[in-house]
Amino acid sequence: MHRFATLSRTLVPLRSALEAAGVPVSVGYEQIRRQVFPAPVKDGRRSLVPSDEVEAVIAARIAGQDESQIRGIVQRLHAQRQTGVKA
C-alpha cells in the first residue's frame, strides 16, 4: 500500500487508492462512474489517481458527508485538474 503522507500531491495506482479508501475494485469503478470517487488519470496503460484527491474523499467520508456532498467535492477536484487552481 502506498503511503500518502510523504508528499502532498502524488499519483498513485488506482487499485492502491481504492485500497487506501477501503473500497473494493468493483465498487470503486461504480463510485467513479457516480462521481463519488476521483477518476483516474491515464498514463499510458496505467490508471493513476492524485493522492490528495483520495485523501479529500476519505476525509469527507470520515466527516459523515453524504453522497451528494462527496460528489460535489469530486467535481470540484476534477475542475481543479483543468485549471490547476484549488477551488
Stockholm file with secondary structure:
# STOCKHOLM 1.0

chainA/1-87         MHRFATLSRTLVPLRSALEAAGVPVSVGYEQIRRQVFPAPVKDGRRSLVPSDEVEAVIAARIAGQDESQIRGIVQRLHAQRQTGVKA
#=GR chainA/1-87 SS CCCSTTCSSCEEEHHHHHHHTTCCHHHHHHHHHTTSSCCCEEETTEEEEEHHHHHHHHHHHHTTCCHHHHHHHHHHHHHHHHHCSCC
#=GC SS_cons        CCCSTTCSSCEEEHHHHHHHTTCCHHHHHHHHHTTSSCCCEEETTEEEEEHHHHHHHHHHHHTTCCHHHHHHHHHHHHHHHHHCSCC
//
